[in-house]
Amino acid sequence: MIRLAALTLVATAALTAGASADSFVFALGGAEAPSGVSSDPAVLTAEYHFDPFMNRDRFALGVGVGAQVTDDSDVWVGGGLVATYELSDRWQFEASLMPGFYDQGSGGVDLGHDIEFRTLIGVNYRVNDSTLVGLAIDHKSNAGLDSVNPGIDTISVRLKTAF
């Protein structure tokens, strides 16, 4: 039930954003499962970044929503702050902090709590005015909300398309 409600929330946010949306991100990657988990899951990520509310020189700060699903049916859906810094005309640094809801799938990773915080850092290369490709590392953790808090790290290749 949590999974359906969370995915509905992200889809609604993305569809109602209209012209005010800045970019859509699609990513494929793999996670390093905590010890005791038999396999490292594959991860599919989709994010929607709204137009930044603050632009200072080469730095921008805005909000975004995102969802991740693994091949073990784990689902994370959240939203929060997205920051970018233009390193040059072609290169961009990106970071985000998104608290969200986590639902452990069958055979998935027990992260200890329904609330999980995802932090991300990455670097993007601008292919043209509206498309960037990048590499990112993210970490999900419940920040000590539960005594079980193994966390999970994911590395992914990302495609970012601006509207």
N, C-alpha and C positions, 0 to 999 in steps of 0.2 A: 504494500500500500504506500509506504514512504517513497519507494522507487517511482511509482506512477505519478504521485503528486509532485515530486521533485522534477521529473522530466517534463511534466506539463508546465511547471513554473518557468523553466528555462525556455521551452518552446514558445510560450506566450510572450515572454520578454523579448525574444529574438524577433518574433513576428510583428509585435506591436511597436518595435523601435522605429520602423520606417526609415525615412531619410536622415534621421538624426544619428543613425548608427555609423560608427567609424570603420570597423573592420570585423571580419569573420576569420577565425583561426581553426584550422583542421590539423590534427597531429596524430602520428602513429609512433608508438614507442614500446619500450619494455621496462618492466619494473624489477627491482631487485627485492625479492621477497625476504622477510625476516627469517631468522633461523627457525627451523621446525616446520617450515612450509615446503612442500615437496617440489614445487616448480615456480619459476619466475613468470608472472603473467604478462601477456601482451596487453597493451593499453591503447584505446582509441579516445581521443580528446576532441571536443568541439567547444569553442568559446565565441562570445560576442562581445566586442569592446565598443562602448559608446564613445561619442566624441569627447575628447578630454575637456574637463572643466577648467583646467589651468594649463597655460602654455607660457613658459619662461625661456626665451632664447632657444636652446636645443632640448630642453626638458619639458615633458608633458605628463600630466597626471589626470586620470579618469577612472571610470568604473567599468566593470565587465561582469559577465556571468559565464559560467562554464560547467561542463559535464564531462566526466570520465567513466568509461566502462571497460572492464577487463574481460579476457576470455574465460575467466572463472565466474562471470556475472556479477562481480563487485561493481557498485555504482556509487559515484560521488558527484554531488551537484552543489554548486555554491556561487557566491558572488562577492566582489570586493574591489579593492584598488588595483589599478594597473598603471605602472609608470614606464615611460620610455625616455631614452636619452640618445640623441643622434650623435654618434661618434664621428661620422663623416657623411658625405653625400650618399654613400652606399651602405654603411654599417650602422646598426642600431642595437643598443643594449635595452633589454626589457626585464622588468621585475614585477611580480604581483603577489598580493596576499589576499586569499579568498577563503573565509570560513564557509563551511558547508555541511551538508548532511551526507552520511555514508551508510550504505546498506551492503552488508557482507553477502556475497552470492554463495551458491552451493560450491563447496570446495575452495572458497575464497580465503582471503586473509583477514584474520580477526585483529582489527586495529584498536579494539577496546571500548569504543564509544560511538554513538550515532553522530556526534559533532566532531568533525575533523578539519583542521586548518591546513590549507595548501599554500605553500610558498614556492615561488618559481623564479629562476633567473635564466636568461637566455641571450643569445646574440642572433640577430637577423641580418640577412644580406638583401638589399633592395635590387630586385631584378628589373623592375620598371616603376613607373609612378604609383601603381596600385598593388603591386605584388612583392612580397618579401618571403624568403625561405630562411629557415633558421634551425638552431639546435638549442634545446632547453633541458634543464634539469629541474624537477620539482620534488618536493617532499611533503607528505601528508602525515600529520600527527595530531593527537587530541590535546596536546599541550598540558598533559597532566590531569585532565578531567577525570581520568580513570587510572587505577593502579596498573592496568594493562595498557601499555603505550609503546608498541614496538616501532611504529612509524614505517613508512615505505617510501622508497626513492624511485623515480621514473626518469628515464632519459628518452627524449623524443625528437623527431624531425617534424618541423612545423611549416605550414603554408599559411601565410597571412594575406588576406585580400581586402583592400580598402574599398569602400563604396563611394 
